[in-house]
Amino acid sequence: GVWSKLGFETVGRLPKAYRHARLGLVDCLVMFKWLADEPVAKEPAQPKLIG
């Protein structure tokens, strides 16, 4: 669908959560899209040894 083409993912479904005028109770989709820039990969910090 159009939302998938725009980068959204369906992460859940709410059964019968919306009362449509013609269709009655219909499911609602919970959609998600990460909007922040992807973090730049860097080398993991070295663990600090105690002792």
Backbone torsions as a table, in degrees:
resi	resn	phi	psi	omega
1	GLY	NA	179.7	-176.2
2	VAL	-63.6	-37.7	-178.3
3	TRP	-68.8	-37.4	176.7
4	SER	-63.4	-39.9	179.1
5	LYS	-64.6	-25.7	178.6
6	LEU	-89.0	4.0	174.3
7	GLY	97.9	6.7	178.7
8	PHE	-83.3	147.0	175.2
9	GLU	-113.0	142.8	172.1
10	THR	-84.3	119.3	-177.1
11	VAL	-111.2	-4.1	178.9
12	GLY	-173.6	170.6	179.4
13	ARG	-140.9	132.3	177.4
14	LEU	-105.3	106.5	-176.2
15	PRO	-64.8	132.6	174.7
16	LYS	50.4	43.9	-175.0
17	ALA	-92.8	-9.7	-177.0
18	TYR	-134.6	134.0	178.4
19	ARG	-96.0	102.0	179.4
20	HIS	-79.5	141.5	-176.0
21	ALA	-59.2	-37.4	-177.1
22	ARG	-100.6	-36.7	-171.5
23	LEU	-95.3	-7.9	-176.4
24	GLY	77.3	-148.3	-178.3
25	LEU	-72.6	126.3	179.5
26	VAL	-128.7	157.7	178.2
27	ASP	-72.5	151.5	172.3
28	CYS	-112.7	140.0	176.7
29	LEU	-94.7	139.1	173.2
30	VAL	-98.7	120.2	-175.0
31	MET	-119.8	153.4	-174.6
32	PHE	-140.9	142.4	171.2
33	LYS	-145.5	126.8	177.8
34	TRP	-72.8	122.2	-174.6
35	LEU	-100.5	-17.8	-179.5
36	ALA	-77.7	158.5	174.8
37	ASP	-63.9	147.1	176.7
38	GLU	-67.7	135.6	179.1
39	PRO	-65.0	146.2	178.3
40	VAL	-76.2	129.7	-180.0
41	ALA	-69.2	131.1	175.4
42	LYS	-135.0	166.1	-178.2
43	GLU	-65.2	138.5	179.4
44	PRO	-64.2	146.1	178.9
45	ALA	-64.5	142.8	177.5
46	GLN	-73.9	134.8	178.8
47	PRO	-65.6	143.4	178.0
48	LYS	-87.3	126.9	-179.6
49	LEU	-90.8	136.8	179.4
50	ILE	-108.1	132.2	174.4
51	GLY	127.8	NA	NA
